[in-house]
Amino acid sequence: MNLHQIVADEAAKAFVAADIGGSPVVLQPAKNADFGDFQINGVMGAAKQLKQNPRELAQKVADALAESQVIESAEVAGPGFINLRLRAEFLAQNIQTALHSEHLGVTSAAQPKTVVIDYSSPNLAKEMHVGHLRSSIIGDSISRVLEFLGNKVVRQNHVGDWGTQFGMLVAYMVEQQQDNAEFELSDLEQFYRAAKVRFDESPEFADTAREYVVKLQGGDEHVLALWKQFVQISLTHAQNVYNTLGLKLTPEDVSGESRYNDDLQPVVDDLTAKGLAVDSDGAKVVFLDEFKNKEGEPAAFIVQKKGGGFLYASTDLACIRYRVGRLKGNRLLYVVDTRQALHFDQLFTTSRKAGYLPENVEAQFIGFGTMMGKDGKPFKTRSGDTVKLVDLLSEAVDRATTLVKSKNPDLSAEEAVKIGQTVGIGAVKYADLSKNRTSDYVFDWESMLSFEGNTAPYLQYAYTRVQSVFRRAGEWNNNAQLILTEPLEKQLAVELLKFEDVLNNVAETSYPHYLAAYLYQVATLFSRFYEACPIIKAEGEVRETRLQLAKLTGDTLKQGLELLGIETLEVM
């Protein structure tokens, strides 16, 4: 249910009854639950326009809410705020609806969209490193939420599988296979470095590599077969990381730069024919007045280099044509490092001018900051090298397993490893997703693996705590009438019914940390409820009511964490 909208609609009716129907209702969750569940803030602005006393006008609105089937009480506070408290019967009815709903009472989007979301996007010449983590898990979470709300989601892993460096890599692969028939490409990073050294030190090898580039671009069957072999090995490395992270990305979602190769020249020709791309020092350039520099000169968006070569801009334009024309996307999301913001602004502007992005298609840049070390610099190994993602995840699992064993020494080695895997991977993902994606954040093992505070282990443990209640409860009736009487029962019920509001907010803004903050609030409230309102020892309707609240809490935590891409455990 869309709780915020239901309450806002009630407030809007009261505004009409108080003769201020043209004023917008400003509704927000109450800052202090002791005073109410929601607060209306829009009366003061209306009072200023109508030249009336804000408290007197607020009282008229409050009086008009007296007959509401949703609002139990409306109290005027301060200079004209109205604190609202929801009816227990309304809450109880919707809690039961959510409990017996497949989607916990969350309704599907009224107008579902086809969302094409671009995320992860590693360069296949190297192994994935920590720089690929944020795009991968942020994109995965956003895609899960959009899908849960009924949208058609098309995942696109736009990998770097084309370009001059692949001539060097294919040439080096051929050389290694000639020297060693048993050669296997097991370490991409080491292979790339060795190939680069060979390229820099041997003019003969460099010439061979350049010949391979020409043959590759010309469609030579033998070179293409070698290129495909290298790409497949690289993709296998990436897919292993995705599987460890529990991402929904599959090999079918891979859409390499090579896919758009045949459309690059047609794009440039089309831009030229439309008068958008012009010759400038031998290159083809789109000059954008929307991005003038201090001297008033338009920005140069280069779509073809001098000599005929293409750039990221060329590929990205062809990519938009594909996603709108072939994939029928009407919302395009790009989950990319914030440092690429200007490129995408210029890309979208050019695409609008060219007609590749019709007015009915949204294109959004979903930027994210950098993962930092405790020293305030980008996260590196002690030797200063880039951290391989596979090594980071392995260390997370090892640390979590050690922690789990120390807290529960009776666990078998197999159980400890299983729990350590879930806790470790979840901790790394949640530490990222719980932060505002546009900000840099400090990577800290101790804080992310803590069982206290806003962490994955805390939320995973909160879920297992709920499950332990039902292991002890025995038989119970999840159809029993809910009787909400205690303040914490009502407060928990209100919070649980906000789930759809939060998901809609994440879907609209692409900020997963809103969901993380909500789940932490639910877990914290349940902990307070659990301590103050005995569940197992309660009797009759009180016991059944509290068990139903506990059940919906557990379901909400499990579903919410799943939408963040984090697994739960029945026992920890």
C-alpha positions as CSV (number, residue, x, y, z in Angstrom):
1,M,0.0,0.0,0.0
2,N,1.1,3.6,-0.7
3,L,0.6,4.8,2.9
4,H,2.0,8.3,2.3
5,Q,-0.5,8.8,-0.6
6,I,-3.5,7.6,1.4
7,V,-2.7,10.0,4.3
8,A,-2.0,12.8,1.8
9,D,-5.3,12.2,0.1
10,E,-7.1,12.5,3.5
11,A,-5.2,15.7,4.2
12,A,-6.2,17.1,0.8
13,K,-9.9,16.5,1.5
14,A,-9.5,18.4,4.8
15,F,-7.8,21.2,2.9
16,V,-10.8,21.5,0.6
17,A,-13.2,21.4,3.6
18,A,-11.2,24.2,5.2
19,D,-11.5,26.3,2.0
20,I,-7.7,26.0,1.1
21,G,-8.1,23.4,-1.6
22,G,-5.8,25.0,-4.0
23,S,-2.8,24.8,-1.7
24,P,-0.3,21.9,-1.9
25,V,-0.4,19.4,1.0
26,V,3.1,19.1,2.5
27,L,3.2,15.8,4.3
28,Q,6.1,14.1,6.0
29,P,6.7,11.4,8.6
30,A,6.6,12.8,12.1
31,K,10.0,13.6,13.6
32,N,9.0,12.2,17.0
33,A,6.6,9.2,17.2
34,D,5.4,10.5,20.6
35,F,3.6,13.3,18.8
36,G,2.2,11.3,15.9
37,D,2.8,9.3,12.8
38,F,2.8,12.0,10.1
39,Q,2.9,15.8,10.1
40,I,1.2,18.3,7.8
41,N,3.5,21.3,7.1
42,G,1.6,23.0,4.3
43,V,-0.8,25.2,6.3
44,M,1.5,28.0,7.0
45,G,2.2,28.8,3.4
46,A,-1.5,28.7,2.7
47,A,-2.2,31.0,5.7
48,K,0.3,33.5,4.3
49,Q,-1.4,33.6,0.9
50,L,-4.9,33.9,2.4
51,K,-3.7,36.3,5.1
52,Q,-5.1,34.2,7.9
53,N,-3.8,33.1,11.3
54,P,-1.9,29.9,10.6
55,R,-2.9,28.2,13.9
56,E,-6.6,29.0,13.3
57,L,-6.4,27.7,9.7
58,A,-4.6,24.6,10.9
59,Q,-7.3,24.0,13.5
60,K,-9.9,24.1,10.7
61,V,-8.0,21.4,8.8
62,A,-7.7,19.3,12.0
63,D,-11.4,19.7,12.7
64,A,-12.2,18.5,9.1
65,L,-10.2,15.3,9.8
66,A,-12.3,14.3,12.7
67,E,-14.5,12.0,10.6
68,S,-11.7,10.3,8.7
69,Q,-11.5,6.6,8.7
70,V,-7.7,6.8,8.4
71,I,-6.8,9.5,10.9
72,E,-7.5,8.9,14.6
73,S,-6.4,12.4,15.8
74,A,-5.1,15.6,14.3
75,E,-3.4,18.0,16.7
76,V,-2.2,21.5,15.9
77,A,1.3,22.2,17.2
78,G,3.8,25.1,16.9
79,P,3.1,27.9,14.4
80,G,0.7,25.8,12.4
81,F,1.9,22.2,12.1
82,I,-0.6,19.4,12.4
83,N,0.4,16.1,13.9
84,L,-1.5,13.1,12.7
85,R,-2.0,9.7,14.3
86,L,-3.5,6.9,12.3
87,R,-6.4,4.7,13.5
88,A,-5.5,1.3,15.0
89,E,-8.2,-0.4,13.0
90,F,-6.9,1.0,9.7
91,L,-3.4,-0.1,10.5
92,A,-4.5,-3.6,11.6
93,Q,-6.6,-4.1,8.5
94,N,-3.6,-3.2,6.2
95,I,-1.1,-5.3,8.2
96,Q,-3.3,-8.3,7.6
97,T,-3.6,-7.5,3.9
98,A,0.2,-7.2,3.6
99,L,0.7,-10.5,5.5
100,H,-1.5,-12.4,3.1
101,S,-0.2,-10.6,0.0
102,E,2.4,-12.1,-2.3
103,H,4.3,-8.8,-2.4
104,L,3.7,-7.7,1.2
105,G,1.0,-5.3,0.1
106,V,3.2,-3.6,-2.4
107,T,1.2,-2.7,-5.6
108,S,2.8,-2.9,-9.0
109,A,3.5,0.3,-11.0
110,A,0.4,1.8,-12.5
111,Q,2.4,2.5,-15.7
112,P,5.3,0.0,-15.8
113,K,8.3,0.9,-18.0
114,T,10.9,-0.9,-20.0
115,V,14.0,0.1,-18.1
116,V,17.4,-0.6,-19.7
117,I,20.0,-0.4,-16.9
118,D,23.7,-0.2,-17.7
119,Y,26.0,-1.4,-14.9
120,S,29.2,-3.1,-13.9
121,S,30.9,-2.6,-17.3
122,P,34.4,-4.0,-16.7
123,N,37.2,-3.8,-19.3
124,L,37.8,-7.4,-20.3
125,A,41.5,-6.8,-20.7
126,K,42.0,-6.9,-16.9
127,E,40.5,-8.6,-13.9
128,M,37.7,-6.8,-12.1
129,H,39.0,-4.6,-9.2
130,V,37.3,-2.7,-6.4
131,G,36.5,0.1,-8.8
132,H,33.9,-2.2,-10.4
133,L,32.2,-3.0,-7.1
134,R,30.0,0.0,-6.7
135,S,28.6,0.0,-10.2
136,S,27.9,-3.7,-10.0
137,I,26.0,-3.8,-6.6
138,I,24.3,-0.4,-6.9
139,G,23.0,-1.3,-10.4
140,D,21.9,-4.8,-9.2
141,S,19.9,-3.3,-6.3
142,I,18.2,-0.7,-8.4
143,S,17.3,-3.3,-11.0
144,R,15.8,-5.6,-8.4
145,V,13.6,-2.8,-6.9
146,L,12.4,-1.8,-10.4
147,E,11.6,-5.4,-11.3
148,F,9.8,-6.0,-7.9
149,L,7.5,-3.0,-8.7
150,G,6.4,-4.5,-12.0
151,N,8.7,-2.9,-14.5
152,K,10.4,-4.8,-17.4
153,V,14.1,-4.5,-16.6
154,V,16.7,-5.2,-19.3
155,R,20.2,-5.5,-17.8
156,Q,23.1,-4.4,-20.0
157,N,26.7,-5.2,-19.0
158,H,28.5,-2.8,-21.4
159,V,31.9,-4.4,-21.4
160,G,35.1,-3.1,-23.1
161,D,35.8,-5.8,-25.6
162,W,37.0,-3.8,-28.6
163,G,39.8,-1.5,-29.4
164,T,43.5,-1.3,-30.2
165,Q,44.7,-3.0,-26.9
166,F,43.0,-6.2,-28.0
167,G,45.5,-6.5,-30.9
168,M,48.3,-6.5,-28.4
169,L,46.5,-9.1,-26.1
170,V,45.6,-11.5,-29.0
171,A,49.2,-11.3,-30.4
172,Y,50.6,-12.1,-26.9
173,M,48.1,-15.0,-26.5
174,V,49.2,-16.5,-29.9
175,E,52.9,-16.1,-28.8
176,Q,52.3,-17.8,-25.5
177,Q,50.3,-20.7,-27.1
178,Q,53.1,-21.2,-29.5
179,D,55.7,-21.5,-26.7
180,N,53.5,-23.5,-24.4
181,A,50.8,-25.8,-25.8
182,E,49.3,-26.2,-22.3
183,F,49.0,-22.4,-21.8
184,E,46.0,-21.3,-19.8
185,L,45.0,-17.7,-19.1
186,S,44.5,-17.9,-15.3
187,D,45.5,-14.4,-14.2
188,L,44.3,-11.6,-16.5
189,E,46.1,-8.9,-14.6
190,Q,49.5,-10.6,-14.9
191,F,48.8,-11.4,-18.5
192,Y,48.0,-7.8,-19.4
193,R,51.1,-6.5,-17.7
194,A,53.3,-9.0,-19.5
195,A,51.7,-8.2,-22.8
196,K,52.3,-4.5,-22.2
197,V,55.9,-5.0,-21.4
198,R,56.4,-7.1,-24.5
199,F,54.7,-4.4,-26.6
200,D,56.9,-1.7,-25.2
201,E,60.2,-3.6,-25.4
202,S,59.8,-5.3,-28.8
203,P,59.2,-3.3,-32.0
204,E,58.6,-6.5,-33.9
205,F,55.9,-7.6,-31.4
206,A,54.3,-4.1,-31.5
207,D,54.1,-4.3,-35.3
208,T,52.5,-7.7,-35.1
209,A,50.0,-6.4,-32.6
210,R,49.1,-3.5,-34.9
211,E,48.6,-5.9,-37.7
212,Y,46.2,-7.9,-35.5
213,V,44.2,-4.7,-34.8
214,V,43.7,-4.1,-38.5
215,K,42.8,-7.8,-39.1
216,L,40.4,-7.7,-36.1
217,Q,38.6,-4.6,-37.4
218,G,38.6,-6.1,-40.9
219,G,36.8,-9.2,-39.7
220,D,39.7,-11.7,-40.2
221,E,38.2,-15.1,-39.2
222,H,41.3,-16.5,-37.5
223,V,42.0,-13.3,-35.5
224,L,38.3,-13.0,-34.6
225,A,38.3,-16.6,-33.3
226,L,41.3,-15.8,-31.1
227,W,39.6,-12.5,-29.9
228,K,36.5,-14.5,-29.0
229,Q,38.6,-17.0,-27.1
230,F,40.2,-14.1,-25.1
231,V,36.8,-12.4,-24.5
232,Q,35.3,-15.7,-23.3
233,I,38.1,-16.3,-20.8
234,S,37.7,-12.7,-19.5
235,L,33.9,-13.0,-19.2
236,T,34.3,-16.2,-17.2
237,H,36.5,-14.4,-14.7
238,A,33.9,-11.7,-14.4
239,Q,31.0,-14.1,-14.1
240,N,32.7,-15.9,-11.3
241,V,32.8,-12.6,-9.4
242,Y,29.1,-11.9,-10.2
243,N,28.2,-15.3,-8.8
244,T,30.2,-14.7,-5.6
245,L,28.5,-11.4,-5.2
246,G,25.1,-12.9,-5.9
247,L,24.3,-10.5,-8.7
248,K,21.5,-11.1,-11.3
249,L,23.9,-10.4,-14.2
250,T,24.3,-13.3,-16.5
251,P,26.3,-14.0,-19.7
252,E,23.2,-13.1,-21.7
253,D,23.3,-9.6,-20.3
254,V,26.7,-8.9,-21.7
255,S,26.6,-6.3,-24.5
256,G,30.2,-5.4,-25.6
257,E,31.4,-2.4,-27.4
258,S,31.9,-4.7,-30.4
259,R,28.1,-5.1,-30.8
260,Y,27.9,-1.5,-32.0
261,N,30.9,-1.5,-34.3
262,D,28.9,-1.7,-37.5
263,D,26.8,1.3,-36.5
264,L,29.6,3.7,-35.7
265,Q,30.1,5.1,-39.2
266,P,26.4,5.3,-39.9
267,V,26.0,7.3,-36.7
268,V,28.7,9.8,-37.7
269,D,27.2,10.0,-41.2
270,D,23.7,10.7,-39.8
271,L,25.0,13.4,-37.4
272,T,26.8,15.0,-40.4
273,A,23.7,14.8,-42.6
274,K,21.7,16.5,-39.9
275,G,24.2,19.3,-39.6
276,L,25.1,18.4,-36.1
277,A,28.6,17.0,-36.7
278,V,31.0,19.2,-38.6
279,D,34.7,19.0,-39.7
280,S,37.2,20.4,-37.2
281,D,40.9,19.8,-37.8
282,G,40.1,16.6,-39.6
283,A,37.8,15.3,-36.9
284,K,34.0,15.1,-36.8
285,V,32.7,17.2,-33.9
286,V,29.3,18.2,-32.5
287,F,29.6,21.7,-30.9
288,L,27.3,22.1,-27.9
289,D,26.2,25.6,-27.0
290,E,24.7,24.1,-23.8
291,F,28.2,23.5,-22.4
292,K,30.1,26.8,-23.1
293,N,33.4,27.5,-21.3
294,K,34.3,30.7,-19.6
295,E,35.2,32.3,-22.9
296,G,31.8,31.5,-24.3
297,E,33.0,28.8,-26.6
298,P,30.8,25.7,-27.1
299,A,32.0,22.3,-25.9
300,A,33.4,20.0,-28.6
301,F,31.8,16.6,-28.4
302,I,34.1,14.6,-30.7
303,V,32.4,11.7,-32.5
304,Q,35.2,10.6,-34.9
305,K,38.9,11.2,-34.6
306,K,41.2,12.5,-37.3
307,G,42.0,9.6,-39.4
308,G,38.6,8.0,-39.0
309,G,39.0,6.3,-35.6
310,F,36.1,6.2,-33.2
311,L,35.7,7.0,-29.5
312,Y,33.6,6.2,-26.5
313,A,31.2,9.0,-27.7
314,S,30.7,7.2,-31.0
315,T,29.9,3.8,-29.3
316,D,27.7,5.4,-26.7
317,L,25.6,7.1,-29.4
318,A,25.2,3.9,-31.3
319,C,24.3,2.2,-28.0
320,I,21.5,4.6,-27.3
321,R,20.1,4.0,-30.8
322,Y,20.1,0.3,-30.0
323,R,18.6,0.5,-26.6
324,V,15.7,2.8,-27.7
325,G,15.2,1.2,-31.2
326,R,15.8,-2.5,-30.6
327,L,15.3,-2.9,-26.8
328,K,12.4,-0.5,-26.8
329,G,13.6,1.1,-23.6
330,N,11.7,4.2,-22.4
331,R,13.9,4.7,-19.3
332,L,17.7,4.4,-19.7
333,L,19.8,4.3,-16.6
334,Y,23.6,4.5,-16.6
335,V,25.3,3.5,-13.3
336,V,28.7,5.0,-13.7
337,D,31.4,6.8,-11.7
338,T,30.5,10.5,-11.0
339,R,33.7,11.6,-12.9
340,Q,31.9,10.6,-16.1
341,A,29.0,13.0,-15.5
342,L,29.9,15.6,-18.1
343,H,30.4,13.0,-20.8
344,F,26.9,11.6,-20.2
345,D,25.3,15.1,-20.0
346,Q,26.8,15.9,-23.4
347,L,25.9,12.4,-24.8
348,F,22.2,12.8,-23.8
349,T,22.1,16.4,-25.2
350,T,23.6,15.2,-28.5
351,S,21.2,12.3,-28.6
352,R,18.2,14.5,-28.0
353,K,19.3,16.9,-30.8
354,A,19.8,13.9,-33.2
355,G,16.4,12.3,-32.3
356,Y,18.0,9.2,-30.8
357,L,16.4,10.1,-27.5
358,P,12.7,10.9,-28.1
359,E,10.9,13.1,-25.6
360,N,9.1,10.1,-24.1
361,V,12.3,8.4,-23.2
362,E,14.1,9.2,-19.9
363,A,17.9,9.0,-19.8
364,Q,19.5,9.3,-16.4
365,F,23.1,9.3,-15.2
366,I,23.3,7.4,-11.9
367,G,26.7,8.6,-10.6
368,F,28.6,7.2,-7.6
369,G,31.6,8.2,-5.6
370,T,34.9,6.4,-4.8
371,M,35.6,3.7,-2.2
372,M,38.3,5.2,0.0
373,G,40.8,3.7,2.4
374,K,41.1,4.9,6.0
375,D,43.9,7.2,4.8
376,G,41.3,9.1,2.8
377,K,42.8,8.0,-0.5
378,P,41.3,5.6,-3.1
379,F,41.3,2.0,-1.6
380,K,44.5,0.2,-2.6
381,T,46.6,-2.7,-1.4
382,R,49.5,-2.0,1.1
383,S,51.9,-2.0,-1.8
384,G,49.8,0.6,-3.6
385,D,48.3,-1.8,-6.2
386,T,44.7,-1.9,-7.3
387,V,42.8,-4.4,-5.2
388,K,41.3,-7.3,-7.2
389,L,37.7,-7.8,-6.4
390,V,38.0,-11.5,-6.1
391,D,40.7,-11.0,-3.4
392,L,38.5,-8.5,-1.5
393,L,35.5,-10.8,-1.4
394,S,37.7,-13.8,-0.3
395,E,39.0,-11.7,2.6
396,A,35.5,-10.7,3.5
397,V,34.4,-14.3,3.8
398,D,37.5,-15.3,5.8
399,R,37.1,-12.5,8.2
400,A,33.3,-13.1,8.7
401,T,33.9,-16.9,9.1
402,T,36.5,-16.2,11.9
403,L,34.1,-13.8,13.5
404,V,31.2,-16.3,13.4
405,K,33.3,-19.0,14.9
406,S,34.4,-16.7,17.8
407,K,30.8,-15.9,18.6
408,N,29.5,-19.5,18.2
409,P,32.3,-22.0,18.8
410,D,29.8,-24.9,18.7
411,L,29.2,-24.5,15.0
412,S,30.6,-27.1,12.7
413,A,33.3,-26.0,10.2
414,E,30.8,-26.4,7.4
415,E,28.1,-24.3,9.1
416,A,30.7,-21.6,10.0
417,V,31.8,-21.3,6.4
418,K,28.3,-21.1,5.1
419,I,27.3,-18.4,7.5
420,G,30.7,-16.6,6.9
421,Q,30.0,-16.5,3.2
422,T,26.6,-14.9,3.6
423,V,27.7,-12.5,6.3
424,G,30.9,-11.5,4.6
425,I,29.5,-10.8,1.2
426,G,26.4,-9.1,2.7
427,A,28.7,-6.9,4.8
428,V,30.7,-5.7,1.9
429,K,27.5,-4.9,-0.2
430,Y,25.6,-3.3,2.6
431,A,28.5,-1.1,3.7
432,D,28.3,0.4,0.2
433,L,24.5,0.4,-0.4
434,S,23.8,2.0,3.0
435,K,25.8,5.1,1.9
436,N,24.5,7.9,-0.4
437,R,25.8,6.6,-3.7
438,T,27.0,10.1,-4.8
439,S,29.4,10.3,-1.9
440,D,32.8,8.8,-1.4
441,Y,32.9,6.3,1.5
442,V,35.6,4.8,3.7
443,F,36.1,1.1,3.5
444,D,36.5,-0.2,7.1
445,W,36.4,-4.0,7.9
446,E,35.6,-3.5,11.6
447,S,32.6,-1.3,11.2
448,M,31.1,-3.3,8.3
449,L,31.4,-6.6,10.1
450,S,30.0,-5.3,13.4
451,F,26.8,-6.8,14.8
452,E,25.9,-3.4,16.1
453,G,24.7,-0.3,14.2
454,N,23.6,0.1,10.7
455,T,25.3,-3.0,9.2
456,A,24.4,-6.1,7.3
457,P,25.3,-8.5,10.2
458,Y,22.9,-6.5,12.4
459,L,20.0,-6.7,10.0
460,Q,20.7,-10.4,9.2
461,Y,20.8,-11.1,13.0
462,A,17.5,-9.2,13.4
463,Y,15.9,-11.5,10.8
464,T,17.2,-14.6,12.6
465,R,15.9,-13.2,15.9
466,V,12.4,-13.0,14.4
467,Q,12.7,-16.6,13.1
468,S,13.7,-17.8,16.6
469,V,10.4,-16.4,17.9
470,F,8.5,-18.7,15.6
471,R,10.6,-21.7,16.5
472,R,9.5,-21.2,20.1
473,A,6.0,-20.1,19.4
474,G,4.5,-23.4,18.2
475,E,1.1,-23.2,16.6
476,W,-0.5,-19.8,16.0
477,N,-3.2,-18.2,13.9
478,N,-2.1,-15.7,11.3
479,N,-5.7,-14.9,10.5
480,A,-6.6,-13.9,14.0
481,Q,-7.9,-10.3,14.5
482,L,-5.3,-7.8,15.2
483,I,-5.9,-5.6,18.2
484,L,-3.2,-2.8,18.3
485,T,-3.2,-1.1,21.7
486,E,0.4,-0.5,22.8
487,P,2.2,2.5,21.3
488,L,5.1,0.4,20.1
489,E,2.7,-2.0,18.4
490,K,1.2,0.9,16.4
491,Q,4.6,2.4,15.7
492,L,5.9,-0.8,14.3
493,A,2.8,-1.3,12.2
494,V,3.1,2.2,10.7
495,E,6.7,1.6,9.8
496,L,6.0,-1.8,8.2
497,L,3.2,-0.2,6.0
498,K,5.7,2.3,4.6
499,F,7.5,-0.4,2.6
500,E,5.9,0.5,-0.7
501,D,6.6,4.3,-0.2
502,V,10.3,3.5,0.3
503,L,10.5,1.3,-2.7
504,N,8.8,3.8,-4.9
505,N,11.3,6.4,-3.7
506,V,14.2,4.2,-4.6
507,A,12.8,3.4,-8.0
508,E,12.3,7.1,-8.7
509,T,15.6,8.4,-7.4
510,S,17.9,5.4,-7.8
511,Y,19.2,5.8,-4.2
512,P,19.3,2.3,-2.6
513,H,20.4,3.8,0.8
514,Y,16.8,4.9,1.3
515,L,15.9,1.2,1.5
516,A,18.9,0.4,3.7
517,A,17.9,3.2,6.2
518,Y,14.3,2.0,6.2
519,L,15.3,-1.6,7.0
520,Y,17.6,-0.4,9.8
521,Q,14.7,1.6,11.2
522,V,12.4,-1.5,11.0
523,A,15.0,-3.7,12.8
524,T,15.6,-1.1,15.5
525,L,11.9,-0.6,16.1
526,F,11.4,-4.4,16.3
527,S,14.1,-4.6,18.9
528,R,12.4,-2.0,21.0
529,F,9.0,-3.7,20.5
530,Y,10.5,-7.1,21.3
531,E,11.9,-5.8,24.6
532,A,8.8,-3.9,25.7
533,C,6.0,-6.1,24.4
534,P,6.4,-9.8,25.3
535,I,5.4,-12.1,22.4
536,I,5.6,-15.7,23.5
537,K,4.4,-15.1,27.1
538,A,1.5,-13.0,25.9
539,E,-2.0,-14.6,25.6
540,G,-5.0,-14.6,23.4
541,E,-5.4,-11.8,20.9
542,V,-2.4,-9.9,22.2
543,R,-0.1,-12.9,21.5
544,E,-1.6,-13.4,18.0
545,T,-1.3,-9.7,17.2
546,R,2.3,-9.6,18.2
547,L,3.1,-12.8,16.3
548,Q,1.6,-11.3,13.1
549,L,3.6,-8.1,13.6
550,A,6.8,-10.2,14.1
551,K,5.9,-12.3,10.9
552,L,5.5,-9.2,8.8
553,T,8.7,-7.7,10.2
554,G,10.7,-10.8,9.3
555,D,9.1,-10.9,5.8
556,T,9.9,-7.3,5.2
557,L,13.5,-7.6,6.4
558,K,14.0,-10.7,4.2
559,Q,12.4,-9.1,1.1
560,G,14.1,-5.7,1.7
561,L,17.6,-7.3,2.0
562,E,16.9,-9.4,-1.1
563,L,16.2,-6.2,-3.0
564,L,19.6,-5.0,-1.9
565,G,21.0,-8.3,-3.1
566,I,21.8,-9.6,0.4
567,E,20.9,-13.1,1.7
568,T,19.4,-13.9,5.0
569,L,19.9,-16.9,7.3
570,E,17.5,-18.8,9.5
571,V,20.2,-19.3,12.2
572,M,23.4,-17.3,12.9
